[in-house]
Amino acid sequence: MKRHNPFSGFFILLLTLSWSLGGALAFAQPVPMRTAWLGEHETFIVWYAKEKGWDKEAGLDLMLMPFASGKAVIDEMRTSDWAVAGVGAMPALTASLSNKLYIIGIGNDESASNMLFARKDSPILAVAGYNAEYPAVLGSPDTVRGKTILCPKGTSAHYVLSRWLHILGLTEKDVVIRDMKPDDALKAFAAGGGDVLALWAPQTYEAEQQGLKAVAHSTDCKARQPILIVANMDYANKHMDQIVAFLSVYMRGIEMMKTAPHEQLVADYMRFYNAWTGKHLTPEAASRDIADHPVYPLKQQLAMFKMHKKTSELREWLNGIVSFHIENGEVARRDISRLERLDYVTDVYLKKVNK
């Protein structure tokens, strides 16, 4: 006579549950997302979120890929296959003309961190307020014409340079521009090369430590410089939920920036900078870099994206950069009207986060 095993049904139930649970867990695995970043302030927000596991909570597994410049981020979008990136407005705007990306958010405002420098004995520093509308801007046509300027072309620093020359009644034809990356430009300038240096933070802090003097800030030149959060257009069209999930994580990081105790924030920022760039920031430099990069929470970003009379606050910021591209002949005539429309700026994903 066959005996009934009272535990057999229990074990079958356990096995069935384990299979079901295993399938559910497999289905719930975070979705990998490749993202591209520079060694700058906006990256700290996503780096911190990744460290805290906020991406996993949102159903993502973020991969943070380092790049040397915004231009490199854009140029390598296809080969690197990134979904989201943080870049300056300069490369973002021109890339949008090729149907490559959407502008979906604001990383920070880096206007205060883009600067022009000269040596302390430069005659440029002796003239202030040549243009009365820009009293803090130093220099004059006579002190600047013919000078050699070390500047990474097609960047936020280049935009400041262009505005500075315009304020002084000059154009780029009146000076000599040598296209150099910030670190290389710093070394060349320290060795005696060039007369003016165009940089952004944190290289601006190194310039100050070397005794160089500021000629103009981007804010002095009334040139707003947002760092933009951009999405690969192909990816975003296919995976809206994942883009929304990413933005929810990033906005959580921005809220942290607004509410975290300052001393702890500075300590975390120093850790980030060393881990991401291999360099060390002093507490003073870290504190200043945080202060010089204002960030905008979700509701404020929605207001900055909101259209009113065919424009928005963000679009007004970008209009100056659009004009820079056009004036410098970097945009084909057939593309000018489309660039001016800024129809790749979208708040669709931010609105989804808000819901």
C-alpha positions, 0 to 999 in steps of 0.5 A: 500500500502506497503511503501518502507523504503529508509534506509532498504538497507543501514542498510542491507549493514551495517549489511553485512559489519559488519559481513564481518569485524568481520570475517576478524578481527577474522581471523586476530587475533594474533596467540598464541605462547608459548616461554621459557626463563631464567632470563637473558640478551637474555630474555630482547630482547623478553620482550621489544618486547612484551612490545612494541607490536611488536609480535602483529604487526608480527601476534603473541601473545607471551607468555613468560614462566619463567624457572630456568635453560636451563636444565629445559627448555629442560626437560619440552619442551613437558609438557610446549609445548613451540615453541621457547626458549632461552637456553645455548649451553650446554643443546641445543646440547644434546637435539638436539640428541633426535630430539627435536629441531632446533638451529635457531638463536643466542641470544647473546654471554655470554662468558664474563659472565661465570667466576670462583671465589675464596676467596681473600686469596686463593693460587689459585690467587697467580699463573698466566700464568701457561700455557703460552697460557692462560696468564690471567688464574690463578691457577696451578696443585698444588694449584687446585688439591683436591679442592672442586668446587661448579658448576651447572653441564651440564651448561656453567659454567661447560664448563668453569670449564672443560676448566680451569682444562684442561689448568692446566693439570688437569681433573675433577677427580682431584677435587671434584665437587658439583652440585649446582644452582648458587644462592644456590652455592653463599649462600653455598660459603658465608657460607664457603663451597667450594674453587672455585665457577663457575657462570654466570651473574648476579650472577657473580656481586653478587660474586664480591660484596661479595669480591670474586676474578676472577680465569678465564673468559670463554674468558680467556679460549678461550671458546665461549659461545653462547646463542642459539635461539631454536625451538621445531622441531615438531612445526617448521616443521608444522608452518614455518611462525610462527617461521619466524615471531618470528625471525623477532620480535627478530631481531627487538629487537636486532636492538633496542639493537644496536641503542637505547640511552644507558641511556634509554636502561639501564633504560629499562633493569633495569625494565625488570630485576626487573619484570622478576626476582624480583631483582634489578640491579644497573645502573652500573651492568645493563650497564655491563650486556649489554656490556658483552653480544654482540648481532648479527643483522640478516645479521651478524647471516646469515654470522655466520651460513653460511657454508664454507668448511663443517663448519661455524663460529657458528659451530666452536664455538659449536665444543668446547662444543661438545668435552666437552660433549664427553670427559665427557662421556655425549654422547652415543658412537652411538650419537657421530658422529651425535653430531659432524655433528651439522646437527640440526643447520639451517639457513632456518628460518633466510633466510626467515626473510631476504627475 
